[in-house]
């Protein structure tokens, strides 16, 4: 049985492996403080991904409590990570990076 220290040290590895693509928008916001169309598009992908992760986690928790079988459901996290990795890269590369003014209109 792993100790608490091992679990804490391995948590970032698990996050990157199972949900690394969810970090696109937060990293983008750290690097680019201005509001841009790309940032807005990445935020929308972030929200969709967060809702799907939370929904799947709830279903997985219910399954674990009722049936005790949850290991096969974890592979869906890997699948979602790969899908959203491609979606995030596609949004990042295809969206124009025009600034958004305070009134909500875009500038190039």
C-alpha positions in Angstrom: 0.0 0.0 0.0 1.5 3.4 -1.0 2.2 5.9 1.7 0.6 9.4 1.8 3.9 11.0 0.7 4.0 8.8 -2.4 0.4 9.6 -3.3 1.1 13.4 -2.9 4.3 13.1 -5.0 2.6 11.1 -7.7 -0.5 13.2 -7.9 1.0 15.7 -10.5 1.9 12.7 -12.7 -1.6 11.4 -12.5 -3.0 14.8 -13.3 -0.9 15.2 -16.4 -1.6 11.6 -17.6 -5.3 11.6 -17.0 -6.3 15.3 -17.3 -3.3 17.3 -18.6 -5.3 18.8 -21.4 -7.5 20.7 -18.9 -4.5 22.9 -18.2 -4.5 24.6 -21.6 -6.7 27.5 -20.5 -5.1 28.2 -17.1 -1.6 28.2 -18.6 -2.7 30.4 -21.4 -4.3 32.9 -18.9 -1.0 32.9 -16.9 1.0 33.7 -20.0 -1.4 36.1 -21.7 -3.2 38.5 -19.3 -5.2 40.3 -22.0 -8.6 39.0 -23.0 -8.4 37.5 -26.5 -10.6 35.4 -28.8 -8.3 32.5 -28.4 -8.5 32.8 -24.6 -12.3 32.8 -24.8 -12.4 29.8 -27.1 -10.0 27.9 -24.8 -12.1 28.9 -21.8 -15.2 27.3 -23.5 -13.2 24.1 -24.1 -12.1 24.2 -20.5 -15.7 24.5 -19.2 -17.0 21.7 -21.4 -14.1 19.5 -20.3 -14.6 20.3 -16.6 -18.3 19.5 -16.8 -17.5 16.2 -18.5 -14.8 15.3 -16.0 -17.0 16.1 -13.0 -20.0 14.2 -14.5 -17.9 11.2 -15.3 -16.3 11.3 -11.8 -19.8 11.3 -10.2 -20.9 8.4 -12.3 -17.7 6.5 -11.5 -18.2 7.2 -7.8 -21.7 5.9 -7.9 -20.5 2.8 -9.8 -17.8 2.2 -7.2 -20.2 2.5 -4.3 -22.9 0.3 -5.8 -20.8 -2.3 -7.7 -17.3 -2.0 -6.5 -16.1 -2.0 -10.1 -14.5 1.3 -11.2 -11.2 0.5 -12.8 -12.6 0.1 -16.3 -14.1 3.6 -16.0 -10.8 5.2 -15.4 -9.7 4.4 -19.0 -12.4 6.9 -20.1 -10.3 9.7 -18.5 -7.4 8.7 -20.7 -9.7 8.8 -23.8 -11.1 12.2 -22.8 -7.6 13.5 -22.2 -6.5 12.5 -25.7 -9.6 14.0 -27.3 -9.4 17.3 -25.5 -5.6 17.5 -26.1 -6.4 17.5 -29.9 -9.3 19.9 -29.4 -7.2 22.3 -27.3 -4.3 22.3 -29.8 -6.8 22.8 -32.7 -8.4 25.8 -30.9 -5.0 27.2 -30.0 -3.7 27.0 -33.5 -6.8 28.0 -35.5 -8.3 30.8 -33.4 -7.3 34.4 -34.3 -5.7 36.1 -31.3 -7.4 39.5 -31.6 -7.9 41.4 -28.3 -11.4 41.8 -26.8 -12.1 45.3 -25.5 -14.0 46.0 -22.3 -17.3 46.5 -24.2 -17.0 42.9 -25.6 -16.1 43.9 -29.2 -13.0 42.4 -30.8 -10.0 44.3 -32.1 -7.4 42.9 -34.4 
